[in-house]
Amino acid sequence: MNLFEAVKEAVPVPEAARVCGLVPNGSGMVRCPFHEDHTPSMKLYEDHYYCFGCHTHGDVVDLYARLGKLRPIEAAQVLAKLFRVEDPRPVFLRD
């Protein structure tokens, strides 16, 4: 297992979205931040997201990277720190 897999397994998409200010409604929908959206068109599932308006989709790392304008490894590292996910790599292989 690597850091990406550990984060994807431990961090639900709706929780990461909340950290970014996206609060899902009772149906798990939010207004998509990636296009002009007047009504919620993005569904936040536990392990991925999908926008029915612009067809953007991905996992928790993809979402956090896009919202924060980060590289995927940076997003995974930030999420790991925020959600206290242990990096599964041996200490001598970590950045």
TORTOR-316446 format. One record per residue (C-alpha): residue in three letters; residue number from 1; x, y, z. Coordinates in pm, whole numbers, plus 50000, padded with zeros to 5 digits. Layout:
! TORTOR-316446
REC   r   k    xx    yy    zz
REC ALA NUM     X     Y     Z
...
! end
This chain:
! TORTOR-316446
REC   r   k    xx    yy    zz
REC MET   1 50000 50000 50000
REC ASN   2 50122 50352 49925
REC LEU   3 50021 50695 50056
REC PHE   4 49759 50748 49783
REC GLU   5 49589 50417 49862
REC ALA   6 49603 50481 50237
REC VAL   7 49443 50826 50200
REC LYS   8 49176 50702 49956
REC GLU   9 49087 50419 50196
REC ALA  10 49076 50638 50508
REC VAL  11 48931 50973 50394
REC PRO  12 48571 50990 50271
REC VAL  13 48513 51234 49985
REC PRO  14 48234 51421 50170
REC GLU  15 48465 51484 50468
REC ALA  16 48745 51621 50248
REC ALA  17 48489 51837 50065
REC ARG  18 48369 51984 50396
REC VAL  19 48728 52085 50478
REC CYS  20 48722 52281 50151
REC GLY  21 48392 52450 50233
REC LEU  22 48166 52227 50022
REC VAL  23 47878 52115 50243
REC PRO  24 47663 51844 50085
REC ASN  25 47286 51859 50114
REC GLY  26 47080 51567 50245
REC SER  27 47125 51385 49914
REC GLY  28 47503 51425 49912
REC MET  29 47493 51691 49641
REC VAL  30 47689 52019 49620
REC ARG  31 47717 52299 49368
REC CYS  32 48008 52204 49146
REC PRO  33 48307 52435 49196
REC PHE  34 48446 52350 48851
REC HIS  35 48178 52518 48642
REC GLU  36 47909 52783 48686
REC ASP  37 47654 52587 48882
REC HIS  38 47324 52732 49004
REC THR  39 47185 52414 49158
REC PRO  40 47376 52121 49310
REC SER  41 47496 51894 49031
REC MET  42 47795 51722 49193
REC LYS  43 47732 51403 49391
REC LEU  44 47976 51321 49669
REC TYR  45 47999 50948 49723
REC GLU  46 48215 50798 49998
REC ASP  47 48496 50698 49759
REC HIS  48 48451 50930 49459
REC TYR  49 48266 51231 49320
REC TYR  50 48084 51292 48994
REC CYS  51 47935 51608 48846
REC PHE  52 47629 51549 48633
REC GLY  53 47672 51895 48477
REC CYS  54 48034 51902 48359
REC HIS  55 48111 51530 48402
REC THR  56 48412 51597 48626
REC HIS  57 48490 51296 48841
REC GLY  58 48760 51145 49056
REC ASP  59 48862 51030 49401
REC VAL  60 48936 51219 49721
REC VAL  61 49294 51304 49618
REC ASP  62 49178 51432 49279
REC LEU  63 48912 51651 49440
REC TYR  64 49146 51801 49698
REC ALA  65 49420 51857 49439
REC ARG  66 49183 52037 49200
REC LEU  67 49027 52251 49471
REC GLY  68 49362 52345 49621
REC LYS  69 49547 52373 49290
REC LEU  70 49796 52115 49419
REC ARG  71 49984 51829 49262
REC PRO  72 49831 51492 49356
REC ILE  73 50121 51399 49586
REC GLU  74 50085 51733 49767
REC ALA  75 49711 51677 49807
REC ALA  76 49768 51325 49942
REC GLN  77 50025 51454 50191
REC VAL  78 49796 51735 50315
REC LEU  79 49499 51499 50346
REC ALA  80 49713 51247 50533
REC LYS  81 49817 51514 50780
REC LEU  82 49464 51659 50820
REC PHE  83 49300 51320 50873
REC ARG  84 49592 51159 51060
REC VAL  85 49656 50889 50802
REC GLU  86 49984 50710 50862
REC ASP  87 50219 50698 50562
REC PRO  88 50265 50325 50501
REC ARG  89 50610 50365 50345
REC PRO  90 50918 50289 50554
REC VAL  91 51068 50599 50714
REC PHE  92 51381 50590 50496
REC LEU  93 51167 50615 50178
REC ARG  94 50958 50914 50285
REC ASP  95 51017 51265 50153
! end
